[in-house]
Amino acid sequence: MLAVVSLATNVVAAFWTPTLTLRQLPQANDLWPEDLSAKGVNILAGWKQEPADSAFGELWVRESTDSGGAFAVAERLAVDPTKSARDLSIDSGGGSHWAVWSEKRPTAAFPARARIFLGAKLYGGGFWDYVPVSINADIARHPTIAHTAGRLFVSYQARVGGAFRVIVQNARTDEGVFSGPTNLGSAPWANGAPHLDATNTRLYVAWSDGRIRLKRATLGGAPAHDVSWLATQDLGEGSSPVVVAGADRVAVFYHRDGGTWVRVSQNGGATFSAAKQLLDGDPKVFVYVPENAAMSGPRIVLSAFGGGDAFGNQKRVSSNDGGLTWTVQTSNANFLDDRQEAFTSEAGTPKLAEIWFADLFEDMNRIVFHREE
C-alpha cells in the first residue's frame, strides 16, 4: 500500500556510477551499513560487522577523496579493540571526518554498560584521534553527530538513575573538549532515540516520548559560539524521528500507524507544514520506519526501512522542490539493504551518494557504494 501522489516534474532521472564493493564477508558474519557522510569530494562510509545475531560488533569506515571514485583501505574505529561497539554516526566538515559510537564498558555490577566516544581524522590521511563524550551514566546509546561552523554537537540516550534521558553535548573543534550535558527530557529506550542536525546558525534535535518533540537552538559565532535553546515543540504523535536541515529548511520524518510521515519547515523551524504521509503501512502487518535522510538545496532524500511482511523492502522517498511534492522508489538492492544517503559534490554540483547492504545469495554479504554521475 502506497499513499503518495507526486508530480512528474518532480522526478530527476539519475544515472549512477558502477557499484563498488566496500566490504565482503561470508554470510556467517552480519554486515550493516551504519552511516554515510560527505563534504565536497570527501566521503566517509561506515558499517558494523559482527557474528550473526549479535547486537554489538566491530565498526569500520572507508574514506574517499574523489567523490567515491576510489576508497582507501578499511579502518576500524575502537578506543579499546577488545570491546565491541554499535550505533555509528558520522559527519564531515572543517577539513575532518567526525564519528561517534557506543562502545561497551562492562562492569561486574552492570555488564551492559556502554559509553559514547568520538573519533576525528583529517581528510585524506593521518590517524583517528579519540575522546570520550558521554556522561557518567549506566548506559549510553544511539548517538548522532553534526558539525557546523567550528562546533560539534552530539545527541544520545543515557540511562541515569533508572530513567532514559535525551542528552546533548557540544565542543569547539579547535578544543575537542565537550561541554557538560544538556538534558532535554525523557524518551523510551525503544523508538524514542534522539536525532539531530545543524546549519551554520541553528541546531535541531528531535526525539519521541510517544509524541515527536523538536528542540531548536540558535548558534552564535566565534569566539563565544553561544548556544541559545528555544522552547520545545510538539509535532504530533509518532516515533523514530529523523531530522535533516539546510539553510532555513528543516524536515522531520517519523513513524506513525505503520507508515512514514513528514513535516517540513521553510523558516528555520518556526512553523511547520501539516503532517504528510509518505509511505502507508499497517502496524499489524508491516511498517515503514525512517532510517536516514540527506538534504542539498531543494533536494531532500529519505530512506525508509520496511519490516514485517515488507521485510527488506526499503523505499527511497525524495523531493526536488523543498518538500512540496514527493516521489517514492523501491530500492535497487537485494533483500535487507539498510540504505544510507549523503550528498557529495563536484565543481559545486550536488551528487547523491549511497551505501547499502547487498545479499549475493552466494554465501557472501556485501556493503556497496554508488553515486549519481
N, C-alpha and C positions, 0 to 999 in steps of 0.2 A: 504494500500500500504506500502510495507516494502522494503527498499533498503539496505539490509545488507547481505553480504556473509561472513561466518566465517568458520574456520577450526574446524573439530570435536574434534581435540586435544585441542582446546581452551575451552572446556566445562568442568567445575568442578561439579561433582554430589554432591549436598548438601543435608544433612539430617538436619531437623530443630527440635528445641525443641518444646514442646507443646506450643500453643499460650496462652499468659497471657493477661487478660484484665486490662488495667491501669486506665481506666475511662469509665463509662457507664452512659448515660443520656437519658431522653426521646427525641424523635425526634423534639420536640418543641425547643430544645436547639441545636445549631450547635457545633460540635467538629471539630477542625482542628489540625492535627499534625504540629508542628512548626519546631522542630529540634531534633536531637539525637546526643549525643557525648559520647565518650568512651576513657578511658586511662587505659590499663591493664584490671583489673577486675571491674573497676569503670565505671558505666554508668549513664547518666542523660538523661531522656526523657522529652520533653516539648511539651505542646499543648495549644491551645486557646479554650475557651468555651464561648458561647455568646448566647443571644437571636437570633432567626432566622433573617437573612437579616441585621445583624449589622456588620460594618467593624471593630469595636473595641469590646473588651470583657475583660475577665479575663485570665491571663497567669498562668499556673500551671506546676509543674515539679514533677517527682518521681525519686528517686535515688536507684540504686542497687550497692552493693559492692561485688557481687559474679557472675559477668558476666551475670546478668539477671535471676539468679535462683529465686530470690525474690526481691521485691521492697518495700521501705519504704512508709509511708503514703504520700499522695499528699501534696505539699506546694504551696501556691500562691506567685507569685512574684509581688510585688507592693510597690512602695515608698509611695504612698497615696492610700489606699484601696478604697477610694471613687471615684477614677479616673479609667477609662478604659484604655486598652493598646492593643498593637499588635506588629507584626514583631519581634518575639523572635528568637535570635540566641545564641547558647551555644557552649562552648568548654571546654575541661578538660585538666589539666596538672599542674605540680608543686605541687601536693597534694591537689588541689582545683578544684571545678567546677566554671565556669565563665559564666555569662549570660548578654546579653544586649537586650534592647527592647525600643520601642517608647511608651511613656505614655502621655496621654492628659494633657495639662496645659492650658485650655481655658481662654481667657480674653474677656471682653465686646467688645473690638475692633477687636479681632481675635479669634472666638470660635473654630477654627480648630487647634489652636496652640498645638504643641506636642514637647516633649524633649526626648533625649536618656539618659537612666540610665543603670548603671552596677550593677550587684549583684555578690557576691562571697561567697562561702561556702566550708569549708574543707570536704574532703571525709568522709563519714560515720557519720557525726554528726555536732553539733553546729548550728548556726543560719546564715541566709543570711545577709551580710552587703551590704549597698547600697551607691553608689557615683554617682553624675551627670557626664555626659560625654560631651554632645553636646554644641556647641557654642550658642551664643545668636541669634538664627535665628527665623523667623516666624514659621517655622515648620521643624522638623527633623524626618526622617522616614527611613525604610529599612536598619537597621544596620546589620552588620556581625562582628564577633569577632574571633580572632585567638590568641592562646597562644603559645609562644615558648621561651625557654631559658631565663626565667626571665622577659619576656616582654609580654604585652598585646597590641594588635592592634585592632582598631575598625574603620570600614568604614561606612559611611551613606550618605544619601542625605539630604541637607539642603537648604531651600529657603532663600536666602539672597538678599535683595533689589529687589525682584521680579524675580530673576533667581535661577534655581535649580543647586546646585553645588555638586561635589563629594568631600567629606571631609574625611580625615584620621587623627586619633589621636592615641597616644601611651602612655603607662605608664609602669614603672617598677613595678613588682608585690610586691616588698618589700616596695614600697612607696604609691601606689594607687592614685597618683596624675597625671592627664592626661596632656599631652603637649598641647600647642596651636595647632590650626588646620592647617593642610596642605591641601591646595586647589589644587586638581589635574585637575580640569576642569569642564565643564558643562555637564549635562545629562538630557534628558527629564524625566519628572515625571513617565510616563508610559514606562515600559520595558527598562529603562536605568539604574536602580539602581546598585550601585557597589557591588561587591562580592570579598572577599579576603581570602587568605590562607597564611600560613607561614611555613618555615622549620627553622632549627637552624641558618641558615646563610642567608636566603633570605625571602623577603616579596613580594607577588604578589597581585595586585589589578586590577580587570577587571570591566569595565563598558561599556555602549553603548551610543553614540550620533548619532546613525544611522550606525556607524561602531564600531566594537569591539576594545576597547582600553585596553592595558595592561601596567601597570606601575610596574616596579620592583624596589626593594631596596636591597642593601646589608646590613647585620646586623653585627655590631661589638659586641664583647664580653664584659664581665664585666671588670672594673666597669662602663665604659662610656656608653656602649650599643648604640653606634652611629648608626644612620640610614642614609645611603647614597643613594639618589634617582638616578636612571638611566633614560635614555630617554624613553619617551612614545612610545610604539609600536602599529602599526596598523595591526590588524589581519583580516581585511576584513569586509564586510557588515554583519550586524546581530544585535540581541537584546537579552536581558535577559540572560547575561552571568553567568556561574558558573565556578569557578576555584578551582582546587584541586592540592596539591603538596606534594611531599615526596622525600627527598634526592635531586637528580638532575633532577627528573622527574616532569613535570607540565603539566596538561591537562586543556584546556579551552573549555568548552561546550557552545553552544549558539543556538539561534533560527534564522532560515532564510528560507524564502519562504515556511512557513508552517511546515518545518521539523526541526530536531535537528542535529547539526553538531559538530565536534570536531577537534581541532588542538592540537598536543602533542609535547612537547619538552623533549629531553633526556639530555640536557646540561644547565639546570637551566634557561631556557627561552631565551638563546642567539639566538637560531634558532628554528623554528617550522616546523613540517611536513605540507604537503599540507592539505587543509581542506577536511575532510571525512564526508559524510552524513551517519548518523546512523539510523535515522528514517525519512521516507518520508511522508510529509503531503501536504495539499493543502490549501493555505490561504483563499480560498473562501468556503471551506467545513469543514476541520478540521485541527488542528495544534498540534504539539508536542513541548512542551516548557521544557527545562531543569529545574529541581527543586532542586536537592540535589545530591552530589557526595561524594565518600569516596575513599581513596587510602591506600593500605598497600603493600609495596614492589612492585612487578609487577602487583598486582591486582588493578583494577580500576573499580568502580561500579557507575553508574548513574541512577537516577530515573527521568523519563520524564513524564510530565502530558499531557494527551490528552484532547483537548477541541473541541467544535463544534460537528460534528457527532460522534467523538471519545470521547465524554464527559465521564469522568470516566475511560477511557481505558488507564491506566497507564502502562508504559513499564519500565522494568529493563534492562539496557544495560551494559554489563560487558566485561572486557578484563582481561586475566590472563597472558598476555605477554607484559605488559607495553604499551599497546595501539596499537600494530601492527595489531591484529585482534580483532573482537568484536562479541558478541553473544547477541541476543535480546530475552527477555522473557516477556510474558504478565503477569501482576500482578496476584497474587493468592488471592486477597481480593475482596470483593464485592463493586461495584459501585465506588464512589469517594474515592480512597484510599490514595492519597496525601502522598506517602511513603517517609520516611526519613531513611538514611543509616549511619552506622558507623562501624568501626572495633574495637571489643574488643579483648582480648587475654587471654589465659590460658596457663601457662608454656611456654610463648613465641610463641604460635601458634595463628595466627590471625583467628578470627571468625567474619563473617559478622552478624551484628545485625540490626533489622529493627523495626520501628513502623509504623502504618498506620491506616487509618480510615476504619471501617467496619460497614456497614449498615445491621442490622439484619433483616430488613423488618418485624420487630415485634414491631414497635413504639419505638425502642431503637437505639441509636448510641453509638459506642464504639471506644476507642483508644486501639489498641492491639500491642503486642510485641512478637517477637521470635528471635532466633539467630541460627546460624549453630551449629550442635553438634560437 
